[in-house]
Amino acid sequence: MSESPPPDHPSKDDPNRVDPGDLRKASRDSPEWWSAHWRRTAAVLAILVLLVGTHIPRLELGPPHDGPDKILHFFAFAVIAVLLRISDLGRTAMRTGLIAISLAVLDEITQELPGLNRSFDPMDLVADVAGTITALTWCAALAPTRRGSPGHRLRQIRRLAGLRLLLSSPMNWVHVATGGVLGAMLVGVFLGVAGRNPIIGPITMVVVGAITGFVAAAVLVVEAGCRHSIRRLDRERRCLSCLRSTPPGGECERCDGRYLPAPAGAGVTDRGMLLKTSISVFVLSLLIVVVYFGAMSGLAGAGSPGLQRMVTWYDGLSTSMSMALDATVLGISSALIVGSSRRRSAIAGEQEGILCLACGHDLQGTPHGADGGRCPECGTDFTMEPARTMAGTAAQGENAD
């Protein structure tokens, strides 16, 4: 006698199932297989480029007082951690962190090889670990939440399916890289010219601007590509698991997944979350500056010797190392704020059909059809989904793969 599947793993015939299926069973000719292949290839290439770049004999990145090496270490390992995390090489955050930190240790130890004229620098290792932790914190903050209504869960799964479809084409990888390089050129030159100051050298300013421009431009290209891929999913009715086109019924003939259209209703908007995150990061930056200069002047640290010793230690670091630590503090703090905001949005999404997610109006007693209706207060469409928690699977909650 066969047992029924547990509630968090609905059967394929369950009409309320939003789980895309096992993504690791995609056949070789499916877009999902190619997406995983190119993500894995990008991670391996990034590691090889890092090892080659850090083992160039007698490499000098600017004069001693203007060397951006710690910032480059931070950025390089942040990129590697992200690529490992979205590939099948690092299926979990713990595994990704172990691989990245092991790579950092190996990279620093092998620089002691004779003939390279390079040495082991513990601050490089600190910057590597800081970049890895910051990247993994952001990956966790942007991962699908384990709370939310079925419609909220479906929106997240469709968004990840669009991202996987985007990364299944090598040309799209070229577009992302090209956009990032153009952003690095524009912002790097701008900050190198407009940001000249007597404290931070021009080379460091150019590198900081280039990293900022690369990340911003790459994120914009990925976001635009995801929107296009989601429209392509709907136009071609692609399976949310293997990303192949499906017959009119929506059930995939090659795997246990299926196509699911976007749920009705507006969902929880991200604009408020982005505004709160931006304000919080700005206030945190100002607070760090005020505490630093207050401790240096003896005002805030007069009664706190520990704080004064910390500020003195920080002031003795190189410019690039202190900037890497600044990026770590701000990056982890903003990621925690984003993760908390997304979780609150998911919890609010569990009230879909009970409260209007746009204005908060009580929808009980509001006339509606079988699938939903329209909020009488703001006119936003809503669905009549049951307010219940959707427990995510390990494949969705821990990895985009």
N, C-alpha and C positions, 0 to 999 in steps of 0.2 A: 504494500500500500504506500503510494507516494505521499510525501508531506508537502503541504503548501509552502511557498516561499515566505520568508520573513517580511514584515511590513516595509522595511527600508530597501528591499530588493524586489519590487513588484515583478510579476510575470510579464511576458511579452504581450499577452492578450489583455492586460489590464488597461482600460482606456485612460486611467489617471496616471499612468507611468510616464515620467519625463526623463528617466535615466537613459542616456544614449547607448548603453551597452558596453561590452568590454572592448576598449579601444586597442588592446594589445593583440587582438585576434584578427586584425585587418590583413587581408591578403596582399601579396606583393604588388599587384597592379592597381590598388586603390589609392585615391588621393591621400587618405590618412597614412598609408604606409610611406608614401613619398614625403609627406610632411614630417613624419618622425625621422626619416632618413636625412633630410636636409637640416633638421634641427641638430641631429647627432653630428653631422658633418661640420656644421658651423661651430659647435663646441670644440671638436677636435682641432679644427684649423685655428681657432682662437688660442688654444693651449700651445700649439706649435709655434705660432707667431710670438707668443709671450716668451717661450723658452729661447727662441732665436734672438729676440730683441734684448733680453737680459743677459745674454752671454756673448755679446759683441765685445771683442777685446778693446780695452782702453776707451770705452765709451764715456764721453763727458757731455752732460746735458746742461750747458751753460756754465758760468763761473760758480764758485762755491757758494757765494751769497745769493745766487739767483738760480738755483737748480730745482726744477719741478719734479724731481724723481719720485718723491713720496706721493704726490698727487697722481702721477701716472701709475704707480703701483696700486693705489686705491681704485682708480678707474678701471684698470686692466682686470683686476680680480673681481670687481663688481660685475663687469661684462661677462667674464667667464662663469661666475656663479649663476647669473641669469640664464645663460645658454645651457649650462649643465642642468639647471632646475627644470627648464621646459623640454629637455630631451629625456630619452630613456636611460641616459647614463646616470642621472641623479633623480631617481623616482621620488625621493622624500627629501625634506629639508636637512635632516640629519646626514643622509648619505651625501648630499651635495656639499654640505659644510666640511665633512671629512675629506672628500676628494680635493676640494679647493685648498684647505689648510695643508693637507699633505703635499700638494703641488707647490704651495708657497715655501714650505720647509725644504723640499727638494731643490727648488729654484735657488734659494739662498745658499744652501750647502754646496751645490755644484759650482757656484761662483768662486769658490776657493781653489778651483782647479788651476794648476800652474800654467802660465802663459796668458791667462785672461787679464792679469793685473787688476783683479777686482777682489773685493773682500766681503765677508759676511757682515751685514748691517742689521742689527735687531730692529731698528726703526722701520726698515723696509718690511720686515715680517709683521710688525704691528699695523702698518698701512695695508698690507695684504689682507690680514684678518679683519680689519675694520671695513674694508670694501666688501668682503664676503658677507659679513654680518649685516651690513646695511642693505645689500642687494637681497638677501634672503628675507629680511624683515619686510621689504617692499613686496616680494613675491607672496609672502603670507598675507599681507594686507590686501592684495588684489586677487587672491584666490577666491573661488566660490565659497560663499558662506554656508554654514550648516543650518541656518535658520531661514525662514521665509515661507511664503505660500507656494503652492505648485506653480503658479504663474511667475513668481519671482525666481524660482529655481529654473524654470524653463528659459527665462530671459538670459540668465547666466550661462546656461548650457548652449544656447544658440550663439551667444557672443563668443564662447570658446570655440565652437565649431567654425565660426567665421574666421577666427584667428588661425586655427589649424589649416583651414582651406587657403588662407592667404599665404601661409608659410609652406604650402605644398609645391609652389612654383619657384624655381631658382631665379627667375626674372624678378619676382617680387622681393627676394632677398637683395638683388642688385639695386632695386629701387629704394629700399630702406637704407642700404649702405650709401647710395649716392646722395639721398636727402640728408643723411647724417654728416657726410663730408662737406656738403655745401653749407649746412648750418655751422659746422666747425670753422670753415673758412671765413664766413661773414662775421660771426660773433667773436671769433678769435682775433681777427684784424681790428674790429671795432673796439674791443676791450683793451687790446694792446696799444691802441692810439689814444682812446678817450680815457683809459684808466691808468695812465702814467702817474706814478706817485713816488716819493723818495723812500718809501718803506719796502714795497714789493717791486721787484725788478720787472722789466718788460717781458722777459721770456716766460716767467711764471704767469704773468697776466694773460699772455697770449694762450698759454696752455689751459688755464682755467676757462677762458672764453671759448676755446675750441671744444673742451669737454662739455661745457654747458650748451653750446650750440648743437653739438652732435646729439646729445640726449634729447634736447627739445625737438629738433627736426626729425629724428628717428621716431619719436613717440607720435608726432603729428602724422607722419607717413603711415605708421602702423594703424593709428586710429582711423584715418581715412580709408585705408585698405580694408579694415575690419567692417566698416559700414558697407563698402562695396561688396565684400564677400557675403555678408548677411543677406543683402538683396539678391545676390546670385543664388544663395541657398533657397530662397523662396521662389525665385524664377525657375530654377531647374529642379525644385523639390528634392534636394539632396538629403541623403540619410545623415543624421546627426552623429553617427558612429564612424562609418567608413567613408562618408562624404561622396558616395556614388549617387547618381540620379535614381529615384524610386518611381514605381508605377503610380497611377492615380490614387490608389488606396493609401499610399504612404509607407507601407511595409517594405523594408529592404529585402531583396531576394538573395543577397549574398552574405548577410550577417544577421544578427539578432536585433539590430537597431531599426530605426524608422525616421521618417521626416515628420516634424511637428511644426505647425505654423506659429507665428507669434501670438501670444495670448492677448485677449482683448483688455482694454484698460490702459491707463497711462503708466502704472507702476509708480515706484518712488523715484522722484527726480534727483539727479546728482548735483544740480546747481547749488542747492543749499549746502551740501556736503563739501563741495569744492570751495565755496566762499568761506565756510567755517575753518576749513583746513588752511587756506591761505592766510586768514587773519591770525590763526593760532601760531603758525610758523613765523609770521612777521613779529608777533608779540614775543615769541620765544627768542628770536634773534636779538630784539632790543633788550630783553632781560639779560641775555648772556653778555652783551656789550656793557650794560650798566653794572652788572656784578664784577666784570673784569676790571673796568676802570675804577670802580669803587674800591675794590680790593687793592689795586695798585696804588691808589691815593691814600690808603689806610683808613677809609671811612667805613666800608662794609666789612672789612676784615679785621677791624681793631679788636673785636672780641672773639675772633675765630682764627687762631694760629694755623689750624689745618687748612682753612681756605686760603690764607696767605701763602702757605707752603705750596699748595696746589697751583696757585696763580704764578708763583715764582718759577716752579718747574715748567709750567706751560710757556712762560715768557722766555725760558732758556732754550726752547725747541727751535729748530730751523723753521723758516717761513712756510715751506711746503708741508712739513709735518704738522704744524699747527693748523694749516688750512685743511689738511686731510682729517684731523680730529674735529674741526668745525663741521665739515661735511658729514662726518659720522653722527655727531650729536643731532644736527638738524635733520639728516636723512632718516635716522631711526625714530626721532620724535614725530616727524610728519607722517611716517609710515604707520606708527601706532595710532595717530589721530585718524588717518584714513581708514584703517582697519576697524577702529571702534565706530566710526560713522557709518561704514557699510554694514556692520552688524546691527546697529540700531535701525538702519533703513530696512534691513531684512526682517527684523522683528516687527517694524511698523507695517511691512508688507503682509504680515499674517492677518492683518485686519482688513484685507481686501474683500470688498463686498459688505463689510460692516461699517467702516468709516471710509470717506473719500480720501484717497492717498494724496490728493493735490491740495485740498483746503481743510481736511479734517472734519467735514460735515457728517453728522450721523445719518447713515443710509437706511436704518431700520424703519420700515414702513413706507419707503420710497417705492413707487411703482416700477416694476422691471419685468423683463422677459425671462425666458428660461436660462439664457446665458449671461444676462446682465442688463444694465440700463445706463442712464445718464444722471449725473449728480445735479439736483435742482439748484444748488448754490453756485457752482462754477461751470457747469456744463461738461465736466470731464467724464468720459466713459468709464464704467467699472464692470467687473465680472463678479459672479456670485460663487466664487471659489470658497470652499470651507477653510476657516482659519485654523490651520493646523501646521505643525512643524514638519518639515521635510528633512530627514537625516540624510546627509550626503554620503555617497560612497567614497571609499578611499581614493579611487582613481580621480574623482572630480575634486574632492576637497584638498588633496595633497599635490596634484599635478595636473597640468593641462594636457598631458599626453594620454 
